[in-house]
């Protein structure tokens, strides 16, 4: 079967999906969650084959790894999605015209959504659950790093679809290779939307080469600004959590910006980072503040490449600024418009930061690690959109719908 034929089967399956009840969709999701746990040994075995081909020091290694606990968390997210109200059939507007035409604007699925992603097999489960709940069929194009894991997960899911007498092509995994990617990016009439998940280079490639509409789930170059009125205890906890909780994910801290009047507090702000052996690239003033107070083996002078970099590892940079305006300028220059944070006890500074920072998620006195669909109460996410058209921030059920107009009449015709 060639790629076009495979995509044709997905399109056909998407049309059938429109007639499946919400109750049955929810039951499928519940069964997939149970099957994920029941098949943990099989999935983890295949995942270990993928892991054996990757250097453990590679930042992608942690994203690639599946464990029993992670699969249980994935199952919980799937069940959360099942418990959420359906996003379909919502009436966005409704009117009765003077000629008695009844016009409604209602939410509907996109149809077929293509996902191109790298070494993140959890995405396979997340994408399926969100797409199914929102009435969309999905085509997956995973990377070679996670191929065994993806194949195993798709098999588990398709077995449940078959058990429910549903078309297994509701979920389809494309073969490895650039040819399949090219076919997907130009599948006019077969695919409605492309969402890339991965590195900035992958996202750029998809945006520049796709003739299908794309929603960018951009890289996360995240900053935290410690203001002159910042609370040191809050700052220490926030910086440590944002940097070290999961350093390989897009909401992890990449650059700490500090007001020059608080440089004496910098050793305290970075103290907990020692537990994770975080390498710091500090500008001249920050370097002097940390010299002799942070291990020399983990402290390096910053250069231009230290800023605007998504490290995806136990590394971060520090930039010293004279005031809030300089912090805002630095963020504007280097931000990927994903997640930005301020630590401050000054109400005016917080309000200025909220209004001035152009990002999908803006935090006041909290860790950027919360930029996540589940943490936002969305059940799960299909990605973090850093663009402004259609969707922004964590994309979940509501963002996977479009709308159409339903016009009901009783023989009305339009006058010439």
C-alpha positions, 0 to 999 in steps of 0.5 A: 500500500502506498502513502496516498492509499493509506491516507485515503483509508484514514480520510474514509475512517474520519467520515465514519467517526462523525457518527460514533456516539460520545458514549462509545468514544469515552468507552474506547478511551477508557479501554485504551487506558486499561490496555496501556497498563495491561500491555506495559511490559510489551510497550516498555520492552519495545521502548527499551529497544529504542533506548538502546540505540540512543546515547543516554546523555542525549537530551532526547533520552528522557523524552523517549523513555517510558516506565511503568509509572509514566504509562500509568500517568498516561493512562490517567491523562487518557481517562481525564480526556474521556471524562471531559465534555465533548467539544463537538456540537457546541452552538457558538451562535444562533439566530432566526432571520426575518425570513424565518431561516434558523442559522446556527454556528456549531463546532465540528472536527477538522477531519484528519490531523497529521502529527509529525513528531520526534522521540516522544512516544507518549505523544502517540497516546496523547494525540490519539485520545485528544483526536478521538474525543474531538472526532478527528482521525489522526495520521502519525509520522514519528521519528526513527528514534521511537519507531519500536515504541510507536509501533507497539503503542499503535498496535495496542490502540488499534486492537481496542478500536477493532474490539469496538468494531471501529475502523482501525484507520482512525489512527494510522502510523506512517512508515519511516523515511522522508518520502512519507513526510513529503507525501503527508505535507502535500496531501491535499484533500486527504489531510486537513491540518498538520501539527509538528511536535519537536525541535525548532529545526523540525518545526521550521522544516514543516512550516517551510515545506508544507502546503497543508495548513500548519499549527506551530507548536514551537520550541520553548526558550523560557525566561524567568525574571527575578525583579528587584522586589522578588522574594528569594525563597520563592525565586529559589524554588521557582528557578529550581523547579523550572530548570530541573523538574524535566529539563528536556521538555519545552517548558523548562527554564533556559535563562534566568534574568536578574535585577542588578540590585539582587546579585547578592542573592544570586548564590541563594537563587542557584543553590538548589541547582547544585543537586542536579549539577546544572551548568550555568553560563553567566554574564560578567556581573552574574559570573562575579556574583557566583565566582567562588560560591558556585562550583567552578566546574559548573560555571562558565562565562556566557557568550551570545550563543548562551541566550536564545538557546533551548538547552533541553538539558541541565544547562541555563544562562543568566543575564543581569539587567538594570531594570524591568525595561531591560528585562522585557527587551531581553525577553522580546529579543530572545523569547520563542513566545512559549512561557515567560515568568516574573518573580516580584512582590511589586504589583505594578511590575507584575502588571507591566510584565503581564501586559508587555510580554508576548508569549502564550503563557505568562507567569507571575510568581510561579514556575513555567513548568505548569505550561501543560494541558493537563495542568491547565485542566484540559486533560492532556495536550496535543502541543503548545502553540506559539503562534496567534492564529486559531490557537495559542498555548496548550492545545487540547479538545477545543482547539482541535475543532473548527465550525460550520453553519447549519441553516434550517428552513421550510422552503425559503428561496432568495429573491432575485 
